Amino acid sequence: MTALRQRMIEDMKLRRLAPGTQTAYLRSVRGLAQHYNKPPDQISDEELRQYVVYLIEDRQLAPNTWAAVLSGIKFLYTYTLKREWPLEKVVCSRKARRLPVVLSTDEVSQILRLVRSAAVRPCLHTIYACGLRVSEGVGLTVADIDSARMQLQIRASKGDKDRYVPLPALILDQLRAYWRTHRHPVYVFPKQGRATATDTLSRKSVWRVFKAALAESGVGKAATVHTLRHSWATHLLEAGVPLTLLQRWLGHTSPRTTLLYTQVTQQAEDRAIQALYDLIAGLA
């Protein structure tokens, strides 16, 4: 490991970046260094500019993708090299705002019924029923389950925030039943379902099993495991859960992020259209 890489890792830890973010940032810097076959601190401002052109024109990366790559490189320049970011007034890396894919309740049931893995099935059920990110689902510990208050405590999640989410009784029963198969002292979903495991079920395993179930279900949407979280939020919004409460359960810092779900809530839109029709009917 080079001294520069070690320094960047230390800087990311000091800034308390999530492990996944650290991995992505290092990958971005490594890609830049490999492209020019020299250390990133020896790359000129013009070479950096041409690298962005390469990402856009040659690799044809989507705006969100190359903007994410630049975020990692910008971190290196700003915090590790203590240099001014040379592309501040050159590159507009504003991310496109896309509406999330949302599954109906029937589609969620259809997909999850086809999950046959004894470990992944209760994990995916928990992710959907509690609106979790996949990392939060696989990382659940026994101590996170508050059966007296019927809540899950999500610790040090995105943004290093803790939050509580409701825990349905059906999910609690499933978690208890699965835990009895391995009785790990810490993890709810230990690797390979073993009591002696030193790590949790991998996110890749959950993604792979979900992808297989999605393909078998015939649901033609570009859904991922994270789609379950989007769908949970949309379904609760349609059921009348207040936006402020949903924001707290999701762990969103800004209400603007939660407001995105109002744009994919079909039932709410249908009710609004009917209200409009009723209003106009009074003019007849």
N, C-alpha and C positions, 0 to 999 in steps of 0.2 A: 504494500500500500504506500502510495506516495505521500509526502508530507502535506501537499496541497489538499489531497483527498481527505486525509485525516483531519486537517484543519476545518474543512467544510463540514464534515460529519459532526465535529465538536460544535461548530457554529449553529448547525441545525438543531442539535440537542439543546443548546442554550436558548434558542428561540422556541423550544418546545414544539417543534413540528411533529406531526404524526408519523409513525414509522413508514406508512405507505407513501406519504409525501416525501420523506427523505429518500426512499428508494427511487421514486420518480425523478427527483431532482438530480440525483447522482447519475441516473441513466441519461438524462438530458445532457449533462456536462460531458459524460463519456462519449456520447454520440458526436458532439462538437470536436472533441480532441481526436477521435478516430478519423473524422472527415478530413482534417488537416494533418494528421499524423504528427502532432506535436502538443506539448502541454497547453492547456487552455489559457494560462496566464501569459503565454507568448503569442497569442492570436491577436492580430491587429483589429482595430475598429472596422476597417473596410472589409476584412475577412469575415468578421461577425455579420456585417450587413449582407454580404454575399451568401452566407450560410442561410440566412432567412429567405433569400430569394430561392435558394436551392430547395428548401423545405416546401415552399409554396409552388414553384414552377416545376421542378424535377420530380419531387416526391408527391406533389399534389395533395399535401395534407390539408385536412379541413381546418377552418379558422380556429376552432376550439382546440384542436390537437396541437397545431404549431404554437398557439398562444401558451399552452401548457408547457411545451418544451422550453419556450423563452423564459417562463417563470423560474425554472431551475437554473438556467444560465444567469438570469438577472440576480438571483440570490447569491451566486458565486461572486459576481462582480461587486454587488452592493455590500455584502456582509463579510465575505472572506478576503477578497482582494482590496476592499475599501476603495474601489474605483467608481467614478461616475458612470452611470449606465449610458452607453453611447447611443442607444437606439431610442431614447426617450422621445425625441421629436421626429423620429424617422419612421418608426413602425407603429401602426395602430393595431394593438393586439386585443381590442375589445371583443369579448366572446359573444357568439350568437346566442340568442335566448330561444331555446327550443322547448316546446311543450312535451311533458313526459308521456311515454306510452302507459296506458292504463288498461288493466284487465277488468272485465266484469266479474261479479261474484261467482257466476256459473263457470267462467273460464278459469278462475283461480282454483275452484274445486276440481274441475276437470283435469288440470295439470297436476295438482298435488296428489290426487288419487293414484296417479301413475308413478309416483316416487316409491321405489321398492327398497331403498337402502334403509336399514333399521336405524342408522345414526342420522342420516340426512333428513328423513321424513319429519321427525319431531323438531329438528332445527329449522326447516323451512316453515313448518306450521307456526313456530314461535316468531320467526321473522315477520310473517304476514300478520299474525294476530296481535303483535305488539308494535308493529311499525318500525322494525329494527333495520339497521344496515347489516350487511352480511358479516362484517368484522365484529359487530356487537353480538350477533347471534352465536357465532362459533366461539366467541370469547366469554360466554356466560359462565359464571362460577356459582357454586352452591350458595355462597354468601350473598349473591345478588338477588336471591329469591326471598321475598318477604311474604310468606304464606299467610301471616296474621292479617296483613293489610292488603293482600292480594295485589302486590306490586312487584315489578322488577326494577332494580336499581341499575342504571346504565352508567358505568364509571369511566371517567376520562375519555369521553367520546370525542367526536370532531370538535375542534376548538378547545379541547381539554376541559369539557364541561360534563358535569354529572346531571342526571335527570331521573325521574321516576315515570314509569308507564304502567297502565293497568294490566293486570295479569288475569285473563279469563280462567275460570275454574277448569274448563276442559283442557287448556294448555298446561296448567299446573299438574293435572293428572298424567298427561303424556310425559312431562319432564320427569316426574317421580318414577313412572314406569320404566323409562329408559335408563335413568340413573341406577335403578336396582339391578340392571344387567351388568354394570361394571363397578359401581360404588367407589368411584374416584373421590379422594378426599377434597379435591379442589374444583375440578372442571366438570361441567354438566355434559360437555361433548368432548371427551378426551380423544386423542388420536388413536385410531383403530379400536376404539371402545374398550381400552384397557385401563385397569386401575393403576398400573405402574407408569402410564404415559407421562412424559415430561412436557408435552405440548398438546395443543387442541386440534380438533378436526380442522383440516385446511380449507381455506376459502375456495381453492381450486376444485376440491372435491365436491363442494356444494354447488358451485357453478356448473360443473360437468354433469352432475346428476339432474340438476334443474333443466339444463339444455336438452338432455335426452328425453325427459318427461314432456317438455314443451314440443319437441319434434313428434313424439308418439301421439300427443293429444290432438294434433291437427289444428291447433290454434295458430292462425296465420299472422300473429303480431310479433314484432321484433322485441320480445320481452326478455328481461334478464332477472336475476335474483332481486336486484334493486327495484324492479318493477313492482314487486310485492309490496314494498314500502309505499311507493306512489299510489298503488291501488288501495291500500289500507286507508291512507289519508283521504283519498277521493271518496271512498265508500262512507267514511265517517262524516265527511262534510255533507254528503247527500242525505245522511241520516239526521242531520240537524245539529251536529256537534259544533259549538262555537269556534270560530277561527282562532281566537286567542288561546283557547284550551288546546287545540290541535297544534298550535305553534309550540306550546310548552312540551307536549308529548313528543313532538318530532325533534325537539332540541334546536330549533331554528333561532338564531340571534335576531334576525330581522323579520318582521311580519310580511315584508315584501316577498320573501322566499315562499312563505306559506300561501300567500295570495295567488301564487301560480296555479294552485289546484282548483281555484274557482273557475279557471278557464277550461278545465276538462271535466267539469261536473255536469253531466248530461241531465240528470234528474232536476237539479236546481234550475238549469236553463229551461227545461220543459215547463216547470212551474212558473217561471218568470214569463214565458211566452203566453201561457194560459192566462196569467194575470193581465197581460197586455190585451189579449183578446176580450177578456171580461170588461176591461176599462173602455175599450172602443165600442163594445156592444151597447153601452149606455148612450151612445150618440145616435143610435138608430131611432 
